[in-house]
Amino acid sequence: MLQQFHIQVNSDIYALAKLQEWFQLLQNLLPKPTWMQCNLVLVEVFTNVVSYAHEGLSEETPIDIELTLDETEKFLEMRIWDYGEPFDLQAEIERAAKQAEKNKDFESVDDIPTGGRGLIIAKTVADNLRYETTNDGRNCFVMLKHF
């Protein structure tokens, strides 16, 4: 069965509480480890959009988040749209990984240097990641996770 969920929040770090409340709706629809991993990616990407992509934009700049859950095929697709400058996702992940490699003695995720940590987490969790620019001038971070 295919289910879709959508929320629009302001580009305000305090909207994270509303976003987390909304994401709780999926807690019983996904295996707990999958839900926890996807929640972590959601928090990281949302924070990156607010802190970097929308830096200098009004807090009223919307962030759209859409989730597609397919219980038959057992996957979750997460889409997060922003109005920032487009960037090369794969190049940024490689840059962050190289930076982390320089500091490879870290013992936990918290020890990974900021500035790319969210992308490393997303790459680790996701089965497929991409970042595309849409015709309406937005960018869309897309993550696919099988469970």
C-alpha positions in Angstrom: 0.0 0.0 0.0 1.3 3.4 -1.0 0.9 6.3 1.4 2.0 9.9 1.0 2.7 12.5 3.7 3.4 16.2 3.2 4.3 19.1 5.5 5.4 22.6 4.9 7.3 24.5 7.6 9.1 27.8 7.7 12.8 28.1 7.4 13.2 28.4 11.1 15.2 26.1 13.4 12.3 26.2 15.9 10.0 24.6 13.3 12.0 21.4 14.0 9.7 20.6 16.9 6.6 20.7 14.6 8.5 18.6 12.0 9.4 16.0 14.6 5.8 15.9 15.9 4.7 15.2 12.3 7.3 12.6 11.7 6.1 10.7 14.8 3.1 9.7 12.7 5.3 7.3 10.8 6.7 5.6 13.9 4.3 2.7 13.9 4.5 2.3 10.1 8.2 1.6 9.9 10.6 -0.8 11.6 12.1 1.1 14.6 15.7 1.2 13.3 14.5 2.5 9.9 12.4 5.1 11.6 15.2 6.3 13.8 17.7 6.4 10.9 15.3 8.4 8.7 14.4 10.7 11.5 18.1 11.5 12.0 18.5 12.2 8.3 15.4 14.4 8.3 16.8 16.4 11.2 20.2 16.8 9.7 18.9 17.8 6.2 16.3 20.2 7.6 19.0 21.8 9.8 21.3 22.1 6.8 18.6 23.8 4.7 17.8 26.3 7.5 21.5 26.9 8.3 23.1 26.9 4.9 20.7 26.8 1.9 18.4 29.4 3.3 21.0 31.5 5.1 20.1 35.1 4.4 16.5 34.3 3.4 13.5 35.1 5.3 12.3 32.7 8.1 9.0 32.6 6.2 10.8 30.8 3.3 8.9 27.5 3.0 10.5 24.1 3.2 8.4 21.4 1.8 8.9 17.8 2.9 7.1 14.9 1.3 7.4 11.2 2.3 6.2 8.3 0.2 5.9 5.1 2.1 5.3 1.8 0.2 4.6 -1.0 2.6 4.3 -3.5 -0.2 7.7 -2.8 -1.8 9.1 -1.8 1.7 10.6 1.5 1.0 10.5 5.1 2.2 11.3 8.0 -0.2 12.0 11.4 1.5 12.0 14.6 -0.5 13.0 17.9 1.0 12.8 21.1 -1.2 14.9 24.2 -0.6 15.4 27.6 -2.3 19.1 27.7 -1.9 21.9 27.7 -4.4 22.2 24.2 -6.1 25.3 22.2 -5.3 26.9 18.9 -6.3 25.7 16.4 -3.7 28.2 13.7 -4.6 31.2 16.1 -4.6 30.1 17.5 -1.2 29.8 14.0 0.2 33.3 13.2 -1.1 34.6 16.4 0.4 33.0 15.7 3.8 34.3 12.1 3.7 37.9 13.3 3.0 37.6 15.7 5.9 36.3 13.0 8.2 39.1 10.7 7.0 41.6 13.3 8.2 40.0 13.0 11.6 39.3 9.2 11.4 40.1 8.6 15.1 36.6 9.8 16.0 34.7 7.3 18.2 31.1 8.3 17.5 29.0 10.3 15.1 29.2 13.3 17.4 33.0 13.4 16.8 32.6 13.8 13.0 33.4 17.4 12.2 30.5 19.7 11.4 30.1 20.9 7.8 29.1 17.7 6.1 28.3 15.4 8.9 24.6 15.3 7.9 25.6 14.3 4.4 27.8 11.5 5.7 24.9 10.3 7.9 22.5 10.4 4.9 24.9 8.5 2.7 25.3 5.9 5.3 21.6 5.5 5.9 20.2 5.8 2.4 20.1 3.2 -0.4 20.0 6.0 -2.9 20.6 9.8 -2.6 20.3 12.5 -5.2 19.9 16.3 -5.3 18.2 17.9 -8.2 17.1 21.3 -9.3 13.4 21.6 -10.3 11.8 23.8 -12.9 10.2 26.0 -10.3 13.7 27.2 -9.0 13.8 24.9 -6.0 16.2 22.1 -5.2 15.1 18.7 -4.0 17.1 16.4 -1.8 15.8 12.8 -2.4 16.6 9.8 -0.2 15.4 6.3 -0.8 15.5 3.8 2.1 14.4 0.2 1.9 13.4 -1.7 5.0 
